[in-house]
Amino acid sequence: VEFGWSAAEAAYRSAIRDSLRRIVPPDRGRYRASLEHSAEASRAVCERLAESGDLVPHWPIEWGGSAASAWRQVILGEEMWRVGEPRAPQYLNINFIGPAISRFGTEDQRQRFLPRIAAGQALWCQGFSEPDAGSDLSRIRTTATPVEGGYVVRGVKLWISYADVAEHCFLLARVPTVVDAARGDKRRRTLFLVDMDSPGITVKEIASVIGRHVFHEVRFDDVFVATNRRLGEAGQGWAVVRAALADERASAPEYRQAEAALDAALAASDAEDAAVGEAYLRCAGARLLAYEIVSQQRDGKSSPVASQARAYLHRARRATGEALEQRLADTGLDAWTEGVELLNGVISGVAGGAYEVLLDASTRWRAKEG
Ligand SMILES: Cc1cc2nc3c(=O)[nH]c(=O)nc-3n(C[C@H](O)[C@H](O)[C@H](O)COP(=O)(O)OP(=O)(O)OC[C@H]3O[C@@H](n4cnc5c(N)ncnc54)[C@H](O)[C@@H]3O)c2cc1C
């Protein structure tokens, strides 16, 4: 086990940090991506990162990347989250939608979508959750019915971030049953790359305590989607979703944002505080589990660590919110930082799968593996 960074990796981190100091407005670090986002701000930052080769370094060279190691992607992600993930909403495209298109897409789909993502200009949203399906995506009801030349999509997606600004939707729907003769099972889940200006799509903002423009309901009323916008084979959606969720989990080192908030609290007053110490400890645990996922992904393994890491991250964020709340009372720490971290402590237990469901997944795996 090697926990250290090489000299080249340390130099890379310091170069990214310097470049972010130049291109990210100083107060941006106070905001969490999904709490406060702007398409213009995201493009301004991402276009400059693309110019310096720091937007998609982990992508293949032919699609604008430099085939950088997964550890460089971790360093890049940590530095981004340290300043509030200024790529948002584009972190979806960069970290898992683009890689899914690269892996499962046709040549035409790659040519059509990847260059714009790699240039820092594309805005996507992720259309998975529904009124009765979030942690358990096997319950989605949105249908894609085959018609001549494509599909007609009908259904409602809920809690969709960035739907107000997105140009495309990474949409999960059900097609009529496909029987996989080789495996002897039936499949329906399928991914589509849908233009958000297609006739029949309606986006409505859902008011929430988290903030404005965070959540949306997206209705699909008989929306035509051409066959060449289906990602992968009909019924192959699970494989795409699994790969996308694994990439998403490995590429959101949120513990770094929590640590940055704790650092700010200490800078305001270095009085000893057990709650702050506890929060740092949880962040350190979340970091180690996140590194284990990266290491396993590199070796092509899957395990309960992905669920455990996400669940533990929630504990880290919650501990951070609680520590900062106490600190605010004691030292008069900036109320905005404290408020955002308290919200993050709640959000992290739901977004990306409910905390209890992640615990169940981890327990089931242990029971199976022994
Ligand atoms: C900030 C934010 C942004 C989001 N953005 C998107 C987006 O862009 N695209 C998208 O598709 N979705 C998005 N979501 C939705 C998110 O993926 C879902 O909220 C999440 O998967 C949980 O699903 P759910 O809301 O249906 O809750 P459920 O899975 O129904 O869980 C709700 C609650 O029920 C309880 N519960 C559920 N199952 C169990 C169990 N087995 N044991 C014990 N208790 C249980 C838990 O208390 C849980 O907190 C976002 C959510 C948030 C908070």
The ligand as a Gaussian input file, in Angstrom:
#p B3LYP/6-31G(d) Opt

LIG

0 1
 C      -29.252000      18.060000      -4.174000
 C      -29.845000      16.929000      -4.974000
 C      -29.663000      16.911000      -6.346000
 C      -30.234000      15.873000      -7.128000
 N      -30.048000      15.896000      -8.484000
 C      -30.547000      14.889000      -9.232000
 C      -30.358000      14.890000     -10.643000
 O      -29.743000      15.794000     -11.209000
 N      -30.866000      13.853000     -11.374000
 C      -31.542000      12.825000     -10.779000
 O      -31.947000      11.902000     -11.494000
 N      -31.782000      12.804000      -9.439000
 C      -31.292000      13.835000      -8.657000
 N      -31.510000      13.824000      -7.307000
 C      -32.348000      12.798000      -6.725000
 C      -31.567000      11.758000      -5.961000
 O      -30.840000      10.916000      -6.820000
 C      -32.602000      10.981000      -5.139000
 O      -33.185000      11.901000      -4.231000
 C      -31.949000       9.852000      -4.364000
 O      -31.512000       8.813000      -5.218000
 C      -32.911000       9.282000      -3.296000
 O      -34.090000       8.869000      -3.906000
 P      -35.532000       9.354000      -3.379000
 O      -35.545000      10.840000      -3.346000
 O      -36.546000       8.653000      -4.221000
 O      -35.597000       8.876000      -1.900000
 P      -35.830000       7.376000      -1.383000
 O      -34.877000       6.433000      -1.999000
 O      -37.267000       7.071000      -1.479000
 O      -35.453000       7.583000       0.131000
 C      -36.182000       8.531000       0.950000
 C      -35.993000       8.208000       2.394000
 O      -36.665000       6.974000       2.640000
 C      -35.944000       6.213000       3.564000
 N      -35.601000       4.893000       2.968000
 C      -35.648000       4.547000       1.656000
 N      -35.273000       3.268000       1.498000
 C      -34.947000       2.804000       2.719000
 C      -34.460000       1.546000       3.197000
 N      -34.215000       0.520000       2.378000
 N      -34.236000       1.423000       4.534000
 C      -34.470000       2.469000       5.388000
 N      -34.921000       3.679000       4.980000
 C      -35.158000       3.849000       3.671000
 C      -34.715000       7.000000       3.928000
 O      -34.951000       7.740000       5.101000
 C      -34.538000       7.958000       2.803000
 O      -33.840000       9.109000       3.220000
 C      -30.974000      14.846000      -6.508000
 C      -31.160000      14.864000      -5.114000
 C      -30.609000      15.889000      -4.354000
 C      -30.830000      15.888000      -2.856000

